[in-house]
Amino acid sequence: MKELLRGNPELLITVIGIGGCGCNTVNMLHENNLSTQVNLVAVNTDLAALNSINVENKILIGENLTNGYGAGSDPSIGFQAAQESEGLLRSAIMDSDIVIITAGFGGGTGTGASPLVANIARELNINCLAIVTLPFESEGRIRMDYALQGIDDIKDPIHAYITLSNDLLLAGLGESVGLFSAFNQSNEVLKNLLIALVQMLNETGYVNVDKNDFSTILSFEGESILGVGKANSEEEAYNALDQALNNPLVSIANIDTAKGIIFQLFCKSEPKLSTYNGLIDHIRTRVINQSVLIVPGVTLDPNLSSEIEILIIGSGICSVPSESIKEVIVLKDKNNETDKAVESDDPAYIDEELSFINQGETMTDIPAITRKLMAINRD
């Protein structure tokens, strides 16, 4: 039993940061000693940026193409650079059980190279999850177009992907927040997500979520959500669950249409059975699909920084395809009493309803990324 509870030392998780944002993320994970549990790999076309980080495993891609000076914010250059160095990328992930890609989309290297890395993982039959950030809207239409194209490019080869929005970061922290503080908050959210995910997969719990469980959830391919919540007492466990279910950076609205969900409970001490069952029941009430597969896990960790931590992974979530602007808008009547669903293919009608919503007289649950796609399709 002691051997079983020591975890699975043979499980190799590779977190590969691609481009400037991705390299900063894996460097942050290295500084938080996550490198003792996972294989951290930094990939970039910019040699100077690559040399500035402390991660041991670094790959300069497209050396002949870019001479180490970067991709010039051009995803096609990033893709060609990855093609040139495909052998190095393949070797970096070849022996992995799980690959997690982290990158900022909208520039050249992360946007262009990430889909090729995902494709290599698919060819090697390695479970692959991508966590990518979208640019600020203020960075311009071109960068957002690049980012959305990058998401389209990675959808097919990746098993599951999660988009984090910088604009949602701004909305959540307020306009007075400092630039560096905002990005530190974003990095902190991402760090907490990755650390909880790695801990779940590497440490065997009393109720265990293993690699095959993770593979099953990722088999419901498509858009996903990932969230972490913390509480200082078991009585506040439901607050932690709500935090996990409402990650302020995730670009899609909620977990309602998920086909598969992992619920991982980390505890300092033994939780009540009623708390465990109640949390799972609460998740099930949030999901429209009554046949959703929920895989629960419980890990006892006396060294936990808080009494309760909860990790939620939802996969197979239905989102509006980019080729359609059809939206279902949930509206309140003027007395704020009854809901009605309004479905339309007419851009003018949708604009009118969204304008009405923005006046504060109604509410909507349209994801930020969908609103951007709608705007692009109307032009």
C-alpha positions in Angstrom: 0.0 0.0 0.0 2.8 2.4 0.8 4.3 1.8 -2.6 0.9 2.5 -4.3 0.5 5.8 -2.4 3.9 7.1 -3.5 2.4 7.8 -6.9 3.4 6.9 -10.4 7.1 7.7 -11.0 6.9 6.3 -14.5 4.4 8.9 -15.7 6.2 11.6 -17.7 4.4 14.9 -18.2 6.0 17.4 -20.6 5.0 21.1 -20.4 6.3 22.8 -23.5 6.2 26.6 -23.7 6.2 27.9 -27.3 7.1 31.5 -28.1 7.7 34.4 -25.7 4.6 33.9 -23.6 5.0 30.1 -23.4 8.7 30.4 -22.5 7.9 32.8 -19.7 5.3 30.4 -18.4 7.6 27.4 -18.2 10.3 29.6 -16.7 7.8 30.6 -14.0 7.1 26.9 -13.4 10.8 26.2 -13.1 11.2 28.9 -10.5 8.3 27.3 -8.5 10.2 24.0 -8.5 7.6 22.3 -10.8 10.5 21.0 -12.8 11.1 18.3 -10.2 7.8 16.7 -11.2 7.6 17.4 -14.9 9.7 17.8 -18.0 9.8 21.6 -18.9 10.7 22.5 -22.4 11.1 26.1 -23.8 10.8 26.6 -27.6 11.4 29.8 -29.4 12.7 31.4 -32.6 14.3 34.2 -30.6 17.7 33.1 -29.3 18.2 36.1 -27.0 14.8 35.5 -25.3 15.6 31.8 -25.0 18.9 32.5 -23.3 17.3 34.8 -20.8 15.3 32.0 -19.1 16.5 29.3 -16.7 14.7 26.2 -18.0 17.2 23.5 -18.7 15.6 22.1 -21.9 15.6 24.8 -24.6 15.0 24.4 -28.3 15.8 27.1 -30.9 13.6 26.4 -33.9 14.1 27.7 -37.4 17.7 28.6 -36.9 18.5 28.7 -40.6 15.2 30.5 -41.4 15.3 33.2 -38.8 19.0 33.3 -37.7 17.7 33.3 -34.1 16.0 36.7 -34.5 12.4 35.6 -34.0 9.4 35.1 -36.3 8.6 38.8 -36.8 5.0 38.3 -35.5 4.3 36.2 -38.5 2.6 32.8 -37.7 3.7 31.4 -41.1 7.3 32.0 -40.2 6.7 30.3 -36.8 5.2 27.3 -38.6 8.1 27.0 -41.1 10.6 27.3 -38.2 8.8 24.4 -36.5 8.9 22.4 -39.7 12.7 23.0 -40.0 13.2 21.8 -36.4 10.6 19.1 -36.4 13.1 16.4 -35.4 14.1 18.3 -32.3 10.5 18.9 -31.3 9.7 15.2 -31.9 12.6 14.1 -29.7 11.6 16.5 -26.9 8.1 15.0 -26.4 8.7 11.4 -27.7 8.8 9.6 -24.4 6.0 11.7 -22.7 2.7 10.2 -21.5 1.0 13.6 -21.5 2.0 16.9 -23.3 0.7 20.3 -22.2 1.4 23.1 -24.7 1.3 26.6 -23.3 1.6 29.6 -25.7 0.4 33.1 -26.3 -1.6 33.3 -29.6 -1.5 36.3 -31.8 2.2 36.5 -32.5 4.5 34.5 -34.7 6.2 31.6 -32.9 3.5 30.4 -30.5 0.7 30.7 -33.0 2.5 29.1 -35.8 4.5 26.4 -34.1 1.9 25.1 -31.6 -0.3 23.3 -34.1 2.7 21.4 -35.5 3.8 20.3 -32.0 0.2 19.2 -31.4 0.2 17.2 -34.6 3.5 15.5 -33.6 1.9 14.5 -30.3 -1.1 13.1 -32.2 1.1 11.1 -34.5 3.0 9.7 -31.4 -0.4 8.8 -29.8 0.4 11.1 -26.8 -2.5 12.9 -25.0 -2.0 16.6 -25.6 -3.7 19.6 -24.0 -3.1 23.2 -25.1 -3.6 26.2 -22.8 -3.3 29.4 -24.9 -3.9 33.1 -24.3 -5.7 35.5 -26.6 -4.3 39.0 -27.1 -5.8 42.2 -25.7 -8.3 43.7 -28.1 -6.3 46.9 -28.0 -3.4 45.0 -29.7 -5.4 45.2 -32.9 -7.4 43.2 -35.3 -4.5 41.6 -37.1 -3.2 39.9 -33.9 -6.7 38.8 -32.9 -7.2 37.4 -36.4 -3.9 35.5 -36.1 -4.9 34.2 -32.7 -8.3 32.9 -33.9 -6.7 31.3 -37.0 -4.2 29.7 -34.6 -7.1 28.2 -32.6 -8.7 26.9 -35.9 -5.3 25.3 -36.8 -4.8 23.6 -33.5 -8.4 22.3 -33.1 -7.9 19.2 -35.3 -4.6 17.8 -34.0 -5.0 18.7 -30.4 -7.1 16.5 -28.0 -8.4 19.5 -25.9 -7.7 23.2 -25.8 -8.3 26.0 -23.3 -8.3 29.7 -24.3 -7.5 32.3 -21.7 -8.4 35.9 -22.5 -6.3 38.9 -21.6 -9.3 41.1 -22.0 -11.1 39.1 -19.3 -8.1 39.7 -17.1 -8.5 43.4 -17.6 -12.2 43.2 -16.9 -11.7 41.1 -13.7 -8.9 43.2 -12.2 -10.1 46.6 -13.1 -8.6 49.4 -15.1 -6.4 50.7 -12.3 -4.3 47.5 -12.0 -0.6 47.9 -13.0 0.6 46.2 -16.2 3.1 43.9 -14.5 0.7 43.1 -11.7 -1.9 42.1 -14.3 0.4 39.7 -16.0 1.6 38.4 -12.7 -2.0 37.6 -11.8 -2.5 35.8 -15.2 0.7 33.8 -14.6 -0.4 33.0 -11.1 -3.7 31.6 -12.4 -1.9 29.5 -15.0 0.7 28.3 -12.5 -2.0 27.2 -10.1 -3.8 25.3 -12.9 -0.7 23.5 -14.1 0.5 22.7 -10.6 -2.9 21.2 -9.6 -3.0 19.2 -12.9 0.4 17.8 -12.4 -0.2 16.9 -8.8 -3.4 15.1 -9.7 -1.6 13.0 -12.4 1.6 12.4 -10.5 0.3 11.6 -7.0 -2.0 8.6 -6.3 -5.0 9.6 -4.2 -7.5 7.7 -2.1 -9.8 8.1 -5.0 -7.5 8.3 -8.0 -7.6 10.0 -11.3 -5.0 8.3 -13.4 -3.6 8.7 -16.9 -6.3 6.6 -18.5 -9.1 8.6 -16.8 -7.4 11.7 -18.1 -7.2 10.2 -21.6 -10.9 9.3 -21.5 -11.9 12.9 -20.6 -9.6 14.3 -23.3 -11.3 11.9 -25.8 -14.3 14.2 -25.7 -12.3 16.4 -28.0 -12.8 20.2 -28.5 -13.0 23.2 -26.3 -12.4 22.7 -22.6 -12.3 24.6 -19.3 -9.8 24.3 -16.5 -10.3 25.9 -13.1 -8.9 25.9 -9.6 -10.6 27.0 -6.4 -9.3 27.2 -2.8 -10.9 27.4 0.6 -9.6 27.7 4.2 -12.2 25.4 5.7 -14.3 22.5 4.6 -17.4 24.6 5.2 -16.2 26.9 2.4 -15.7 24.0 -0.1 -18.7 25.1 -2.2 -17.1 28.5 -2.6 -13.9 26.8 -3.8 -16.0 24.8 -6.3 -17.6 28.0 -7.6 -14.1 29.5 -8.1 -13.0 26.5 -10.1 -16.2 26.5 -12.2 -15.8 30.3 -12.9 -12.2 30.8 -13.9 -12.2 34.5 -14.7 -9.8 34.1 -17.6 -11.4 31.2 -19.5 -12.9 32.6 -22.7 -15.9 30.3 -22.9 -18.9 30.9 -20.7 -19.4 27.8 -18.6 -19.4 24.0 -18.2 -23.1 23.5 -19.1 -22.5 21.4 -22.3 -19.5 19.4 -21.1 -19.4 15.7 -22.1 -16.6 14.8 -19.6 -15.6 16.3 -16.3 -12.7 15.6 -13.9 -13.4 16.7 -10.3 -10.2 16.6 -8.2 -10.5 17.3 -4.5 -7.2 18.1 -2.6 -7.6 18.1 1.3 -5.3 18.7 4.3 -7.4 16.3 6.3 -10.2 13.7 5.7 -13.3 15.4 4.2 -16.8 14.5 5.1 -18.6 12.0 2.8 -21.5 14.5 2.6 -19.1 17.2 1.4 -17.7 14.9 -1.3 -21.1 13.8 -2.5 -22.5 17.3 -2.3 -19.8 18.8 -4.4 -20.3 16.2 -7.2 -24.1 16.7 -7.1 -23.5 20.5 -7.4 -21.4 19.9 -10.5 -24.1 17.7 -12.0 -26.8 20.4 -11.5 -24.6 22.7 -13.6 -24.5 20.4 -16.6 -27.3 20.2 -19.2 -26.1 16.8 -20.5 -27.4 14.3 -18.1 -25.2 11.6 -19.4 -22.0 13.6 -18.7 -19.1 11.4 -17.5 -17.8 12.8 -14.1 -14.5 11.3 -12.9 -13.9 12.2 -9.3 -10.6 12.1 -7.4 -9.5 12.8 -3.8 -5.9 13.4 -2.6 -4.9 13.9 1.0 -2.0 16.4 1.2 -1.0 17.6 4.7 1.3 20.2 3.1 -1.5 21.9 1.2 -1.4 25.7 1.5 -5.1 25.8 2.1 -7.6 23.3 3.7 -9.4 22.6 0.4 -8.3 22.9 -3.2 -10.5 21.8 -6.1 -9.5 21.3 -9.7 -12.1 21.1 -12.5 -11.5 20.0 -16.0 -14.4 20.0 -18.5 -14.1 18.8 -22.0 -16.2 18.3 -25.2 -17.9 21.7 -24.6 -20.1 22.9 -27.4 -19.1 26.3 -28.8 -20.3 28.2 -31.8 -18.4 27.3 -35.0 -16.5 30.2 -36.6 -18.4 29.8 -39.9 -21.7 30.6 -38.3 -22.9 33.7 -36.4 -26.0 31.9 -35.2 -26.4 32.7 -31.5 -28.9 31.8 -28.8 -29.3 34.9 -26.6 -30.8 34.5 -23.1 -32.8 37.6 -22.3 -34.7 38.9 -19.2 -38.0 40.6 -19.7 -38.3 44.2 -18.6 -39.4 43.2 -15.1 -36.3 40.9 -14.9 -38.6 38.0 -14.2 -38.7 35.5 -17.0 -36.1 34.2 -19.4 -36.6 33.5 -23.1 -34.2 32.2 -25.7 -34.0 34.2 -28.9 -32.4 32.4 -31.8 -31.4 34.2 -35.0 -29.2 34.1 -38.1 -29.7 37.8 -38.8 -26.6 39.9 -37.9 -28.7 43.1 -37.7 -31.1 41.4 -35.3 -28.2 40.1 -33.2 -26.7 43.6 -33.1 -30.0 45.0 -32.0 -30.3 42.5 -29.2 -26.7 42.9 -28.1 -27.1 46.7 -28.0 -30.2 46.2 -25.8 -28.2 43.9 -23.6 -25.3 46.3 -23.3 -27.7 49.0 -22.0 -28.0 47.0 -18.8 -31.7 46.0 -19.4 -30.9 42.3 -20.2 -28.2 39.8 -19.7 -26.4 37.4 -22.0 -24.1 34.4 -21.7 -22.2 34.9 -25.0 -18.5 34.0 -24.6 -16.0 36.7 -25.3 -14.3 34.7 -28.1 -17.7 34.2 -29.8 -18.5 37.9 -29.8 -15.1 38.5 -31.5 -15.9 35.8 -34.1 -19.4 37.3 -34.7 -17.7 40.7 -35.3 -15.3 39.3 -37.8 -18.0 37.4 -39.7 -20.1 40.5 -40.0 -17.3 42.5 -41.7 
